[in-house]
Amino acid sequence: MKPKISELLLNKKFAMSKIRIFFLALTVTSVFSTVKTFGMYDVLDLVANAIKSGNADVLAQYFDSSVDVTVIDKEAVYSKAQAQMVIKDFFMKNPVNSFSLVHRGTSSEGSQYGIGNMTSGANSFRVYFLVRNKTGASLIKEIRFERQ
């Protein structure tokens, strides 16, 4: 007994809907994997974006309670609020034209660090920042802006 044309079409539609569901699931999984891997929630990228925008207020959201700050040749340990003012002053004197994160890594203790290049007018700076995990939050413990 031959199947009817309507039965064949129904089976074809059912098979096509299974294929669509499979590809939809694959796409959703891929998107979530990409977001987690490439940075929407990666603290190094968040810090890099704050530097790129030259926004000391946003950058300060990631500061620990005390931060080791080096700006050109001046180095000191500041409170979070003081560090924010020092970085804000640096960005006012050196507006960011561009910033690119060129290296990222982790230490044996689980700290993360980023190294990047920043340009401001005719000046170029090497930027280094160290992020430590403190009570479940990733916070900047050290940041350096050094002339190249």
SEDOMAR-722301 format. One record per residue: residue number from 1; y, z, x of N, C-alpha, C in turn. Coordinates in Angstrom, 2 decimals, always signed. Atoms other than C-alpha are relative to their C-alpha. Example, Ala and Ser with C-alpha at 12.3 -4.5 7.8 and 13.67 -1.06 7.14 Angstrom:
REM residues 2
SITE | 1 | -1.19 | +0.00 | +0.89 | -4.50 | +7.80 | +12.30 | +1.20 | +0.00 | +0.90
SITE | 2 | -1.19 | -0.06 | -0.82 | -1.06 | +7.14 | +13.67 | +1.09 | +0.73 | -0.77
END
This chain:
REM residues 148
SITE | 1 | -1.17 | +0.00 | +0.84 | +0.00 | +0.00 | +0.00 | +1.25 | +0.00 | +0.89
SITE | 2 | -1.22 | +0.14 | -0.76 | +3.34 | -1.10 | +1.43 | +1.05 | +0.97 | -0.52
SITE | 3 | -1.09 | -0.86 | +0.46 | +6.26 | +1.33 | +1.40 | +1.10 | -0.84 | -0.63
SITE | 4 | -1.09 | +0.69 | +0.66 | +9.13 | +0.37 | -0.84 | +1.21 | -0.04 | +0.92
SITE | 5 | -1.21 | +0.16 | -0.80 | +12.39 | -0.79 | +0.65 | +0.88 | +1.25 | -0.12
SITE | 6 | -0.83 | -1.19 | +0.20 | +14.20 | +2.22 | -0.83 | -0.53 | +1.17 | +0.83
SITE | 7 | +0.59 | -1.06 | -0.83 | +11.76 | +4.57 | +0.96 | +0.31 | -0.22 | +1.48
SITE | 8 | -0.32 | +0.31 | -1.39 | +12.32 | +2.78 | +4.27 | +1.47 | +0.32 | +0.31
SITE | 9 | -1.41 | -0.28 | -0.21 | +16.11 | +3.00 | +3.88 | +0.27 | +1.50 | +0.02
SITE | 10 | -0.16 | -1.44 | +0.04 | +15.88 | +6.68 | +3.00 | -0.47 | +0.64 | +1.30
SITE | 11 | +0.51 | -0.52 | -1.27 | +13.75 | +7.38 | +6.09 | +0.95 | -0.35 | +1.15
SITE | 12 | -0.93 | +0.42 | -1.04 | +16.21 | +5.40 | +8.23 | +1.26 | +0.87 | -0.03
SITE | 13 | -1.19 | -0.86 | +0.13 | +19.19 | +7.40 | +6.88 | -0.31 | +1.41 | +0.50
SITE | 14 | +0.39 | -1.34 | -0.45 | +17.31 | +10.65 | +7.52 | -0.09 | +0.04 | +1.52
SITE | 15 | +0.12 | +0.07 | -1.46 | +16.52 | +9.59 | +11.09 | +1.38 | -0.09 | +0.64
SITE | 16 | -1.35 | +0.15 | -0.55 | +20.15 | +8.56 | +11.70 | +0.77 | +1.32 | -0.09
SITE | 17 | -0.71 | -1.29 | +0.12 | +21.44 | +11.91 | +10.41 | -0.52 | +0.98 | +1.05
SITE | 18 | +0.55 | -0.86 | -1.06 | +19.08 | +13.71 | +12.83 | +0.61 | -0.36 | +1.35
SITE | 19 | -0.58 | +0.46 | -1.26 | +20.42 | +11.60 | +15.69 | +1.47 | +0.45 | +0.10
SITE | 20 | -1.40 | -0.44 | +0.00 | +24.03 | +12.35 | +14.69 | +0.12 | +1.49 | +0.27
SITE | 21 | -0.01 | -1.45 | -0.20 | +23.32 | +16.09 | +14.54 | -0.32 | +0.32 | +1.46
SITE | 22 | +0.36 | -0.23 | -1.39 | +21.69 | +15.96 | +17.97 | +1.20 | -0.28 | +0.91
SITE | 23 | -1.14 | +0.35 | -0.85 | +24.70 | +14.19 | +19.54 | +1.19 | +0.93 | -0.24
SITE | 24 | -1.05 | -0.97 | +0.29 | +27.14 | +16.54 | +17.80 | -0.27 | +1.31 | +0.74
SITE | 25 | +0.37 | -1.23 | -0.71 | +25.27 | +19.55 | +19.20 | +0.17 | -0.18 | +1.50
SITE | 26 | -0.15 | +0.28 | -1.42 | +25.21 | +17.95 | +22.64 | +1.47 | -0.01 | +0.42
SITE | 27 | -1.43 | +0.05 | -0.27 | +28.96 | +17.30 | +22.52 | +0.61 | +1.40 | -0.01
SITE | 28 | -0.55 | -1.36 | +0.10 | +29.80 | +20.86 | +21.41 | -0.44 | +0.83 | +1.20
SITE | 29 | +0.51 | -0.73 | -1.16 | +27.59 | +22.34 | +24.14 | +0.72 | -0.43 | +1.26
SITE | 30 | -0.69 | +0.53 | -1.18 | +29.21 | +20.10 | +26.73 | +1.43 | +0.49 | +0.09
SITE | 31 | -1.39 | -0.47 | +0.02 | +32.73 | +21.08 | +25.68 | +0.08 | +1.46 | +0.40
SITE | 32 | -0.04 | -1.43 | -0.33 | +32.01 | +24.82 | +25.83 | -0.38 | +0.23 | +1.46
SITE | 33 | +0.40 | -0.13 | -1.40 | +30.30 | +24.43 | +29.20 | +1.15 | -0.40 | +0.92
SITE | 34 | -1.12 | +0.47 | -0.80 | +33.26 | +22.49 | +30.60 | +1.13 | +1.02 | +0.00
SITE | 35 | -1.07 | -0.98 | +0.10 | +35.78 | +25.05 | +29.34 | -0.32 | +1.20 | +0.88
SITE | 36 | +0.37 | -1.18 | -0.78 | +33.89 | +27.93 | +30.93 | -0.03 | -0.32 | +1.49
SITE | 37 | +0.14 | +0.35 | -1.41 | +33.22 | +26.12 | +34.21 | +1.33 | -0.37 | +0.63
SITE | 38 | -1.16 | +0.58 | -0.64 | +36.52 | +24.40 | +34.79 | +1.31 | +0.66 | -0.34
SITE | 39 | -1.20 | -0.73 | -0.16 | +39.01 | +26.94 | +34.01 | +0.81 | +0.51 | -1.14
SITE | 40 | -0.89 | -0.54 | +0.98 | +40.44 | +27.73 | +30.67 | +0.06 | +1.52 | +0.13
SITE | 41 | +0.05 | -1.45 | -0.11 | +39.38 | +31.32 | +31.32 | -0.10 | +0.46 | +1.44
SITE | 42 | +0.11 | -0.36 | -1.40 | +39.34 | +31.27 | +35.13 | +1.32 | +0.56 | +0.49
SITE | 43 | -1.23 | -0.67 | -0.40 | +41.87 | +33.73 | +36.55 | +0.71 | -0.75 | +1.13
SITE | 44 | -0.66 | +0.74 | -1.08 | +42.51 | +31.61 | +39.66 | +0.84 | -1.14 | -0.56
SITE | 45 | -0.77 | +1.08 | +0.63 | +43.61 | +28.71 | +37.46 | +1.20 | +0.54 | -0.76
SITE | 46 | -1.12 | -0.60 | +0.73 | +45.77 | +30.99 | +35.32 | +1.12 | +0.40 | +0.96
SITE | 47 | -0.99 | -0.37 | -1.01 | +47.50 | +32.36 | +38.43 | +0.66 | -1.26 | +0.57
SITE | 48 | -0.54 | +1.25 | -0.54 | +47.89 | +28.84 | +39.86 | +0.99 | -0.64 | -0.98
SITE | 49 | -0.91 | +0.57 | +1.00 | +49.49 | +27.65 | +36.60 | +1.30 | +0.79 | -0.09
SITE | 50 | -1.22 | -0.82 | +0.01 | +51.93 | +30.59 | +36.65 | +0.87 | -0.32 | +1.21
SITE | 51 | -0.75 | +0.37 | -1.20 | +52.93 | +29.70 | +40.23 | +0.60 | -1.39 | -0.18
SITE | 52 | -0.46 | +1.38 | +0.20 | +53.20 | +26.01 | +39.33 | +1.22 | -0.05 | -0.92
SITE | 53 | -1.14 | -0.02 | +0.91 | +55.60 | +26.87 | +36.52 | +1.17 | +0.80 | +0.56
SITE | 54 | -1.06 | -0.81 | -0.58 | +57.60 | +29.19 | +38.78 | +0.39 | +1.18 | -0.88
SITE | 55 | -0.28 | -1.04 | +0.97 | +57.32 | +31.91 | +36.15 | -0.53 | +1.35 | +0.50
SITE | 56 | +0.39 | -1.30 | -0.54 | +57.30 | +35.38 | +37.73 | -0.47 | +0.95 | -1.10
SITE | 57 | +0.41 | -0.88 | +1.09 | +56.96 | +37.07 | +34.33 | -1.46 | -0.23 | -0.38
SITE | 58 | +1.40 | +0.32 | +0.31 | +53.70 | +35.27 | +33.57 | -0.88 | +0.42 | +1.16
SITE | 59 | +0.77 | -0.37 | -1.18 | +52.47 | +35.79 | +37.13 | -0.21 | +1.51 | +0.05
SITE | 60 | +0.08 | -1.46 | -0.05 | +53.20 | +39.53 | +36.88 | -1.03 | +0.57 | -0.98
SITE | 61 | +1.04 | -0.45 | +0.94 | +50.78 | +39.80 | +33.94 | -1.33 | +0.22 | +0.72
SITE | 62 | +1.26 | -0.09 | -0.74 | +48.02 | +39.44 | +36.54 | +0.11 | +0.95 | +1.20
SITE | 63 | -0.17 | -0.92 | -1.12 | +49.44 | +42.01 | +39.03 | -0.75 | +1.30 | -0.25
SITE | 64 | +0.56 | -1.35 | +0.03 | +47.60 | +45.21 | +39.83 | +1.17 | +0.98 | -0.06
SITE | 65 | -1.08 | -0.99 | +0.07 | +49.59 | +48.47 | +39.62 | +0.83 | +0.02 | +1.28
SITE | 66 | -0.75 | +0.20 | -1.25 | +50.55 | +47.98 | +43.28 | -0.49 | -1.31 | +0.62
SITE | 67 | +0.30 | +1.33 | -0.52 | +50.70 | +44.61 | +45.01 | +0.58 | -0.14 | +1.40
SITE | 68 | -0.45 | +0.32 | -1.35 | +50.91 | +43.63 | +48.68 | +0.64 | -1.38 | -0.06
SITE | 69 | -0.74 | +1.26 | +0.15 | +53.61 | +40.92 | +48.67 | +0.61 | -0.39 | +1.35
SITE | 70 | -0.65 | +0.58 | -1.18 | +54.63 | +38.71 | +51.58 | +0.79 | -1.20 | -0.46
SITE | 71 | -0.88 | +1.13 | +0.30 | +57.61 | +36.43 | +51.07 | +0.66 | -0.39 | +1.31
SITE | 72 | -0.42 | +0.55 | -1.28 | +58.27 | +34.34 | +54.17 | -0.36 | +1.01 | +1.09
SITE | 73 | +0.32 | -0.97 | -1.06 | +58.55 | +37.11 | +56.85 | +0.09 | +1.44 | -0.46
SITE | 74 | -0.17 | -1.35 | +0.52 | +59.10 | +40.12 | +54.61 | -1.28 | +0.42 | -0.74
SITE | 75 | +1.25 | -0.48 | +0.60 | +55.95 | +42.09 | +53.75 | +0.15 | +1.45 | -0.39
SITE | 76 | -0.03 | -1.39 | +0.47 | +55.67 | +45.26 | +51.68 | -0.97 | +0.17 | -1.16
SITE | 77 | +0.80 | -0.32 | +1.17 | +53.58 | +46.99 | +49.06 | +0.96 | +0.47 | -1.08
SITE | 78 | -0.92 | -0.27 | +1.09 | +55.38 | +47.08 | +45.73 | -0.77 | +0.44 | -1.24
SITE | 79 | +0.55 | -0.25 | +1.33 | +54.79 | +48.48 | +42.28 | -0.04 | -1.33 | -0.74
SITE | 80 | +0.09 | +1.23 | +0.79 | +53.98 | +45.89 | +39.65 | +1.39 | -0.52 | -0.38
SITE | 81 | -1.34 | +0.40 | +0.42 | +57.59 | +45.85 | +38.39 | +0.83 | -0.48 | +1.19
SITE | 82 | -0.75 | +0.42 | -1.19 | +59.07 | +45.65 | +41.90 | -0.50 | -1.35 | +0.51
SITE | 83 | +0.58 | +1.27 | -0.45 | +56.67 | +42.84 | +42.87 | +0.49 | -1.14 | -0.89
SITE | 84 | -0.48 | +1.01 | +0.93 | +57.72 | +40.94 | +39.76 | +1.44 | -0.40 | +0.35
SITE | 85 | -1.40 | +0.30 | -0.35 | +61.40 | +41.21 | +40.78 | +0.09 | -0.77 | +1.31
SITE | 86 | +0.00 | +0.69 | -1.30 | +60.66 | +40.11 | +44.37 | -0.42 | -1.46 | -0.19
SITE | 87 | +0.49 | +1.37 | +0.24 | +58.69 | +37.06 | +43.16 | +1.02 | -0.78 | -0.83
SITE | 88 | -1.01 | +0.68 | +0.82 | +61.34 | +36.24 | +40.53 | +1.16 | -0.46 | +0.88
SITE | 89 | -1.07 | +0.35 | -0.93 | +64.01 | +36.29 | +43.26 | -0.42 | -1.17 | +0.90
SITE | 90 | +0.51 | +1.10 | -0.83 | +61.83 | +34.06 | +45.47 | +0.01 | -1.32 | -0.76
SITE | 91 | +0.01 | +1.23 | +0.80 | +61.35 | +31.53 | +42.65 | +1.40 | -0.49 | -0.32
SITE | 92 | -1.38 | +0.42 | +0.27 | +65.10 | +31.54 | +41.90 | +0.59 | -0.70 | +1.23
SITE | 93 | -0.50 | +0.59 | -1.24 | +65.88 | +30.78 | +45.56 | -0.80 | -1.24 | +0.42
SITE | 94 | +0.90 | +1.09 | -0.36 | +62.95 | +28.36 | +45.87 | -0.68 | -0.55 | -1.26
SITE | 95 | +0.60 | +0.54 | +1.22 | +62.40 | +26.54 | +42.55 | -1.22 | -0.88 | +0.33
SITE | 96 | +1.25 | +0.71 | -0.28 | +58.88 | +25.14 | +42.41 | +0.11 | -1.45 | -0.45
SITE | 97 | +0.11 | +1.42 | +0.33 | +58.69 | +21.35 | +42.59 | -1.45 | -0.33 | -0.32
SITE | 98 | +1.42 | +0.26 | +0.23 | +54.91 | +21.30 | +42.85 | -0.82 | +1.12 | +0.61
SITE | 99 | +0.97 | -0.94 | -0.56 | +51.94 | +23.54 | +43.47 | -1.39 | -0.55 | -0.27
SITE | 100 | +1.40 | +0.40 | +0.19 | +48.32 | +22.63 | +44.04 | -0.90 | +1.02 | +0.66
SITE | 101 | +1.01 | -0.92 | -0.50 | +45.41 | +24.97 | +44.48 | -0.99 | -0.83 | +0.80
SITE | 102 | +0.83 | +0.84 | -0.86 | +43.54 | +23.52 | +47.46 | -1.32 | +0.65 | +0.40
SITE | 103 | +1.25 | -0.67 | -0.34 | +40.90 | +26.17 | +48.06 | -0.14 | +1.25 | -0.85
SITE | 104 | +0.31 | -1.21 | +0.74 | +39.23 | +28.91 | +46.07 | -1.30 | +0.55 | +0.55
SITE | 105 | +1.22 | -0.60 | -0.52 | +36.56 | +31.36 | +47.09 | -0.21 | +1.40 | -0.52
SITE | 106 | +0.34 | -1.38 | +0.34 | +34.87 | +34.70 | +46.63 | -0.43 | +0.72 | +1.26
SITE | 107 | +0.42 | -0.81 | -1.14 | +34.26 | +37.52 | +49.04 | -1.31 | +0.70 | -0.34
SITE | 108 | +1.27 | -0.69 | +0.22 | +31.12 | +39.58 | +49.47 | +0.15 | +1.16 | -0.98
SITE | 109 | -0.22 | -1.11 | +0.95 | +32.71 | +42.39 | +47.41 | +0.26 | -0.49 | -1.42
SITE | 110 | -0.24 | +0.55 | +1.33 | +33.24 | +40.04 | +44.47 | +1.45 | -0.35 | -0.28
SITE | 111 | -1.40 | +0.40 | +0.16 | +36.97 | +39.51 | +45.00 | +0.07 | -1.53 | +0.03
SITE | 112 | -0.24 | +1.44 | -0.03 | +38.32 | +36.01 | +44.46 | +1.33 | -0.24 | +0.69
SITE | 113 | -1.27 | +0.34 | -0.61 | +41.06 | +34.26 | +46.37 | +0.29 | -1.48 | -0.22
SITE | 114 | -0.44 | +1.37 | +0.11 | +43.08 | +31.11 | +46.06 | +1.01 | -0.30 | +1.08
SITE | 115 | -0.95 | +0.46 | -1.00 | +45.00 | +29.13 | +48.66 | +0.57 | -1.32 | -0.51
SITE | 116 | -0.62 | +1.21 | +0.50 | +47.51 | +26.50 | +47.68 | +1.23 | -0.38 | +0.79
SITE | 117 | -1.21 | +0.53 | -0.62 | +50.47 | +24.42 | +48.75 | +1.08 | -0.12 | -1.06
SITE | 118 | -1.14 | +0.04 | +0.91 | +53.86 | +24.80 | +47.11 | +1.15 | -0.71 | +0.69
SITE | 119 | -1.21 | +0.61 | -0.53 | +56.91 | +22.62 | +47.60 | +1.19 | +0.43 | -0.85
SITE | 120 | -1.25 | -0.36 | +0.65 | +60.47 | +23.58 | +46.80 | +1.10 | -0.70 | +0.79
SITE | 121 | -1.00 | +0.78 | -0.73 | +63.14 | +21.06 | +47.74 | -0.62 | -0.55 | +1.27
SITE | 122 | +0.53 | +0.46 | -1.29 | +62.61 | +20.33 | +51.44 | -0.97 | +1.00 | +0.62
SITE | 123 | +0.87 | -1.04 | -0.54 | +60.58 | +23.51 | +51.96 | -1.42 | -0.11 | -0.51
SITE | 124 | +1.42 | -0.05 | +0.38 | +56.80 | +23.77 | +51.95 | -0.51 | +1.40 | +0.31
SITE | 125 | +0.55 | -1.33 | -0.16 | +54.93 | +27.03 | +51.50 | -1.52 | -0.03 | -0.18
SITE | 126 | +1.43 | -0.25 | +0.20 | +51.32 | +28.06 | +51.91 | -0.07 | +1.27 | -0.84
SITE | 127 | +0.09 | -1.14 | +0.90 | +50.45 | +30.41 | +49.06 | -1.45 | +0.51 | +0.02
SITE | 128 | +1.32 | -0.64 | +0.00 | +47.56 | +32.86 | +49.24 | +0.07 | +1.14 | -1.00
SITE | 129 | +0.07 | -1.16 | +0.89 | +46.53 | +35.31 | +46.53 | -1.42 | +0.51 | -0.09
SITE | 130 | +1.29 | -0.69 | +0.06 | +43.70 | +37.83 | +46.32 | -0.09 | +0.70 | -1.34
SITE | 131 | +0.22 | -0.58 | +1.32 | +42.30 | +38.86 | +42.95 | -1.23 | +0.89 | +0.06
SITE | 132 | +1.13 | -0.94 | +0.03 | +40.10 | +41.92 | +42.53 | -0.29 | +0.38 | -1.44
SITE | 133 | +0.42 | -0.45 | +1.32 | +38.12 | +43.03 | +39.52 | +0.18 | +1.51 | -0.06
SITE | 134 | -0.30 | -1.41 | +0.15 | +39.41 | +46.39 | +38.37 | -0.19 | +0.38 | -1.46
SITE | 135 | +0.34 | -0.45 | +1.36 | +37.90 | +48.05 | +35.30 | -0.08 | -1.16 | -0.99
SITE | 136 | +0.24 | +1.12 | +0.88 | +36.87 | +44.72 | +33.82 | +1.10 | -1.05 | -0.04
SITE | 137 | -1.09 | +0.98 | -0.02 | +40.17 | +42.93 | +34.49 | +0.17 | -0.54 | +1.42
SITE | 138 | -0.26 | +0.62 | -1.30 | +40.90 | +40.50 | +37.32 | +1.50 | +0.07 | +0.27
SITE | 139 | -1.42 | -0.25 | -0.28 | +44.19 | +41.54 | +38.93 | +0.35 | -0.38 | +1.43
SITE | 140 | -0.49 | +0.39 | -1.32 | +46.25 | +40.25 | +41.86 | +0.30 | +1.26 | +0.80
SITE | 141 | -0.23 | -1.13 | -0.91 | +46.14 | +42.75 | +44.71 | +0.92 | -0.41 | +1.14
SITE | 142 | -0.82 | +0.49 | -1.10 | +47.87 | +40.56 | +47.30 | +0.45 | -1.43 | -0.29
SITE | 143 | -0.51 | +1.37 | +0.13 | +50.08 | +37.47 | +47.23 | +0.96 | -0.26 | +1.16
SITE | 144 | -0.83 | +0.37 | -1.15 | +51.73 | +35.64 | +50.12 | +0.61 | -1.39 | -0.20
SITE | 145 | -0.70 | +1.27 | -0.03 | +54.31 | +32.86 | +50.29 | +0.50 | -0.16 | +1.44
SITE | 146 | -0.34 | +0.17 | -1.41 | +54.52 | +31.66 | +53.92 | +0.44 | -1.44 | +0.25
SITE | 147 | -0.48 | +1.34 | -0.33 | +56.51 | +28.73 | +55.30 | -1.05 | -0.76 | +0.79
SITE | 148 | +0.90 | +0.87 | -0.76 | +54.51 | +25.80 | +56.60 | +0.76 | -0.73 | +1.05
END
